[in-house]
Amino acid sequence: MIERAERAQQLHDQGYNCAQAVICAYCDQFGLDEETAYRMAEGFGLGMGLMEVCGALSASFMLAGVQGSKGTDFPGATKGQTYKTTKALAAAFKEKNGTYLCRELKGVTDGKVRRSCQGCIEDACSLIEENLLK
């Protein structure tokens, strides 16, 4: 996990948003093309551009979808399980940080910073390792 989290941090330091950094650090593990993943995740930075759900956590949701849909051709066959996984990822992130909303994590709403982007990236990578790469 440390290697992936470090890679994600390096990407973030190079200008990738939180979602791009996390998803690109795991592309090889999930059979994703890095350029496509980078472009796809662009709108999920800064809490989907609106300081809503943390971008790093959103990347873990995207990877849950990739993992859940492997090996099936039937559209929608895996949605239920993917939704359960996504809910569990969100709950674990919220339990650790008190929220999964970017604006609250950054203290925009009340001046209390709960977690840095670096910390959110680390937490998302940990959740991916624990829940998606067992």
C-alpha positions in Angstrom: 0.0 0.0 0.0 2.8 2.4 0.8 4.1 2.2 -2.7 0.7 3.1 -4.2 0.0 5.9 -1.7 3.4 7.3 -2.4 2.8 7.1 -6.2 -0.5 8.9 -5.7 1.1 11.6 -3.6 3.8 12.1 -6.3 1.1 12.5 -9.0 -0.8 15.0 -6.8 2.4 16.9 -6.3 2.8 17.0 -10.1 -0.6 18.7 -10.5 -3.0 15.8 -10.7 -6.2 16.4 -8.7 -6.9 14.0 -5.8 -9.2 11.8 -7.9 -6.7 11.6 -10.8 -3.8 10.9 -8.4 -5.6 8.0 -6.7 -7.1 6.3 -9.8 -3.9 6.6 -11.8 -1.8 5.0 -9.0 -4.0 1.9 -9.4 -4.5 1.7 -13.2 -2.3 -1.3 -13.6 -4.1 -3.2 -10.8 -7.5 -2.7 -12.4 -6.6 -3.0 -16.1 -7.2 0.6 -16.9 -5.5 2.8 -19.4 -3.9 5.6 -17.4 -4.5 8.4 -19.9 -8.2 7.6 -20.1 -8.5 7.2 -16.3 -6.7 10.6 -15.8 -9.1 12.3 -18.2 -12.2 10.6 -16.8 -11.3 11.6 -13.2 -10.7 15.3 -14.0 -14.2 16.4 -13.1 -14.0 14.6 -9.7 -11.3 16.9 -8.2 -12.1 19.5 -5.6 -15.0 17.3 -4.5 -16.5 17.0 -8.0 -15.6 20.6 -8.6 -18.1 21.7 -6.1 -16.4 20.7 -2.8 -18.9 17.8 -2.4 -17.7 14.2 -2.1 -13.9 14.0 -1.7 -12.1 13.4 -5.0 -9.8 10.8 -3.6 -12.7 8.9 -2.2 -14.6 9.3 -5.5 -11.7 7.6 -7.2 -12.1 4.6 -4.9 -15.8 4.5 -6.0 -14.8 4.4 -9.6 -12.4 1.5 -8.9 -15.1 -0.3 -7.1 -17.2 -0.1 -10.2 -14.4 -1.4 -12.3 -13.8 -4.3 -9.9 -17.4 -5.1 -9.6 -18.1 -5.3 -13.3 -15.3 -7.7 -14.1 -16.3 -10.9 -15.7 -19.9 -10.0 -16.6 -21.5 -9.0 -19.9 -24.9 -8.4 -18.4 -25.6 -4.6 -18.0 -26.4 -3.8 -14.4 -25.7 -7.3 -13.1 -23.2 -6.0 -10.5 -24.7 -2.6 -9.6 -26.1 -3.8 -6.3 -22.8 -5.2 -5.0 -20.9 -2.1 -6.3 -23.4 0.2 -4.4 -22.8 -1.8 -1.2 -19.0 -1.6 -1.7 -19.3 2.2 -2.4 -21.4 2.7 0.7 -18.9 0.8 2.9 -16.0 2.8 1.5 -17.9 6.1 2.2 -18.8 4.9 5.8 -15.2 3.9 6.6 -13.9 7.2 5.3 -16.4 9.2 7.2 -15.7 7.2 10.4 -12.1 8.1 10.2 -12.5 11.7 9.2 -15.9 12.7 10.4 -17.1 13.5 6.9 -16.5 12.7 3.3 -17.4 16.2 2.0 -14.5 18.1 0.6 -15.7 21.5 2.0 -15.9 20.0 5.5 -12.6 18.2 5.3 -10.9 21.5 4.2 -12.7 23.5 6.9 -14.6 25.8 4.4 -17.9 25.4 6.4 -16.6 26.0 9.9 -12.9 26.9 9.8 -11.9 23.5 11.2 -9.6 21.6 8.8 -10.2 17.8 9.4 -7.9 16.3 6.8 -5.4 17.5 4.2 -5.6 16.4 0.5 -2.5 14.3 1.3 -4.3 12.6 4.2 -7.4 12.0 2.1 -5.3 10.4 -0.7 -3.6 8.2 1.9 -7.0 7.2 3.4 -8.5 6.4 0.0 -5.4 4.3 -0.9 -5.8 2.4 2.4 -9.5 1.8 1.7 -8.7 0.5 -1.8 -6.1 -1.9 -0.5 -8.3 -3.2 2.3 -11.6 -3.5 0.4 -10.8 -3.8 -3.3 -7.5 -5.6 -3.5 -7.9 -8.3 -0.9 
